[in-house]
Amino acid sequence: MPLQGICWFLCCRQGFSLLGRDYGEKEEEESFELRNKEDLTSNGRSPAGVTVSQPTRTANGTNGHTVSEVSDEMKSLIIEKNKMSPVEEPELLVKGWLLREVRGNWIKQRRYWFVLSQDSLDYYSGPEKGARRLGTLVLTNLCSVIWPDKQTYKETGYWSITVYGRKHCYRLYTKHFNEAVHWACAIQKVIDNKSPVETPTQLLIRDIEENKFNPEVMEHIYQHNPILKYTQGPLYAPLLPFPYGSLEHTYHNGKGYGSVREEAVKLFNCLQQLESAREPVPIIQGVLQTCLDLRPLRDEVYCQLVKQTSYTPAPYTAAHLRYWQLLTCMSCTFLPGPTVLKYLRFHLKRIQSQSPESEMDNYASFISEALEKTKCRECVPSWEEIQMLMSRQEMLCTVHYPGPGSCQLYISSHTTANEVVRRIQEKLGLQESKNTFALYEQNSLWEQPVAGSALIADILTSFSTKESESKSQWKLCFKLYCLLDADSISVDSIEYLFLFEQCHEMVVRGQLPACEEDLQALASLRLQCLMGDFSTHAPCPPLDELFPSHMLEAQVLMSLSAPQALPPCQVAAQGCPTTQRFPTGLLAGTLWSHTATAAHKQKVEQDMRLRSRLKEEAAAVMGSILERWKGLAGYSRSDSMAAYLTIARQWSGFGCTLYEVDFYISSTGSFSQKLWLGVAATSISLYRQGEAEALESFPYGQICSYGVSDSNTFKITAGDRDLLFETTKLTEIMQLMNAYFSAIRRQRGKGEDVDITIAESTEVGFHYLSPKQTPTLLELPSHPV
């Protein structure tokens, strides 16, 4: 062995045999101390090593400890500090009387003399020289302070501050707000000025990174540091440093978690339960959910899993493979930080070299590939996904087409919506289409396009949650997104079928302005396409699948809008001055009760009359549609579709996507009205709802900028005009305009006449376009800015 290796071996024997106290068997006395970075010497080692002891077993079965020696200088400093009085304490920052909450048989407050120094917060029996020091809270950068709040003052009459240390928590009270703030500021400043502390695991991870190419040193590090290896015992402290204190002060999210340090220890207990659990999926989901809610715990869980998959006594048993299965799920859900990621990659390569062609080797290879693709997930993997990941398989996903068609694809945890769209286009032969496609989340009443970068696994998981809340069936749909060239679509292609089906969806939703005669003609053509020639035995779909139901309701309401005769009691009440009516009280339930009863009875009668008229009107419309259907005998399916689309194309806005908006006429929002905003391939237009003619149309060449003005307002600048739209569809409008601009850029990108300049704006979320040519797209984010 080279001389350098021998020196390192001796260094390790002295230093690394001291690590791991809080991570093995429970000791009677806690002695875990963290090390400050400033205490390290130039070679990265502290003179006294790491002051942590690891329990070991002696020959007679008693517990023994390997403890690093404390230097004489350190001992003398501790002794001298204990002998000091508050008057002699150097570098005192703040001192004064405070009340401290003392917990015994009951909670009570006692008055002490507190002294804050650069290293600790101490309290004494009094300010006089020679007073006895009663307690010390050592301050590190992991300590935390909860500032005074009004609620405590209202309940107790005192302003309180709470200081959290590793072993102690001081709850301090004073009657003066300024004094409480002064103490809190001073303590926080001391904490902020402290150097970061490192746990033994962090020190060892750094040493492993520095010596990963030296097998002998690596083997020695692992053999002499049980903290890095599998253990059956509990964990008494996290492997990584976390702030002391309550979750309310650090990572509060209202889900009933304890402090991050407490949750880290609980998670290790959950990991150990995997070995004996009959069904591991709920435990795995719980661990993943905690890591999703408490982001700092992700690196901690990775370190715990690396520990439990190192030097496992029975590595090939199903119980111990559960750790690898959880590590697989973690790698497909969260990415660790850079330091832990390097440590994890080293661990995976080490396992693969030590156990080739084994099940652990297969898991390590799968995890390594997953880490290259993983992005942070928005949802915890579903039960089905976890089961697939445990067996390293892909999930089967069903994607529906407009109409009754669908297809099934295998997806992984990293498959995005763009990848699925591309695969379906290849499967259906739509690669050469000039139009663009997208995936939609859809149920019977609602749909929304899926962002291209969204993970399909997250979408499917969200469906389970939505279905449990709303009890409606959700599905993924592949549809036309940007209709750039409807004339180029072949009548015999599946794209033509998509156009027909999506056009009919707009008709049923009432988003195709047309007269009642045209709507009935469309409904009859739809029946001919679906059912063929008229037959009395053919099952006819319900009217709301053929004709816009809102039009029926509007007609019935107009017929019933004539004023009805009021009961005499209501007429008398309307003629009676307000000052002469009886006040509410005893008489309200006797003399005047018949008025409310009459009003309720009238409302019930109106509802019954409305429902009756709706049934009559629906029957009349359906009869008219059936008569038209009879006249279409001999029309083929393709003929019916062509005739349907011919009628629909008569609307000048055919092919645009309509969004309901509240349009502000002036920039100050002094006047507004409900309109439709139509986003099409060449322009945006404004329509009154139900009217075929556009109020205004703005070609993209006139648009100077567009973007999100605030949380629910979309702003478009066309020439010298600012158009403000209040809508809940900000994201969808932004995405669609981006997609149209992208398509224009792809089509014109090779031409020399395209000259688009995008200038950055101080107004977040706005894109400024050059007015010289029709603007093409600079990609905008797929979420509200």
Buried (B, 14 or more C-beta within 10 A) or exposed (E): EEEEBEEBEEBBEEBBBBBBBBBBBEBEEEEBBBBBEEEBEEEEBBEBBBBBBBBEEEEEEEEEEBBBEEEEEEEEEEEEBEEEBBBEBEEBBBBEEBBBBEEEEEEEBEEBBBBBBEBBBBBBBBBEEEBEBEBBBBBBBBBBBBBBEEEBBEEEEBBBBBBBBBEBBBBBBBEEEEBBBBBBBBBBEBBEEBEEBBBBBBBBBBBBEEBBEBEEBBEBBBBBBBBBBBBEEBBBBBBBBBBBBBBEBBBEEEEEBEBBBBBBBBBBEBBBEBBEBEEBBEBBBBBBBBBBBBEBBBBBBBBBBBBBBBBBEEBEEEEBBBBBBBBBBBBBBBBBEEBBBBBBBBBBEBBBEEBEEBBBBBBBBBBBEBBEBBEEBEBBBBEBBBBBBBEBEBBEBEBBBBBEBEBEBEBBBBBBBBBBBBBBBEEBEBEEBBBBBBBBBBBEEEBEBBBBEBBBBBBBBBBBEBEEEEEEEBBBBBBBBBBBBBEEBEEEBBBBBBBBBBBBBBBBBBBBBBEBEBBBBBBBBBBBBBBBEBEEEEEBEEBEEBBBBBBBBEBBEEEEEEEEEBBEBBEEEEEEEEEEEEEEEEEEEEEBEEBEEBBEEBEEEEEEEBEEBBEEBBEEBBEBBBEBBEEBEEBEEBBBBBBBBEBBEEBBBBBBBBBBBBBBEEEEEEEBEEBBBBBBBBBBBBBBBBEBEBEBBBEBBBBBBBBBBEEBBBBBBBEEEBBBBBBEBBBBBBBBBBBBBBBBBBBBEEEEEBEBEBEEEEEEBBBBBBBEBBBBBBEBBBEEE
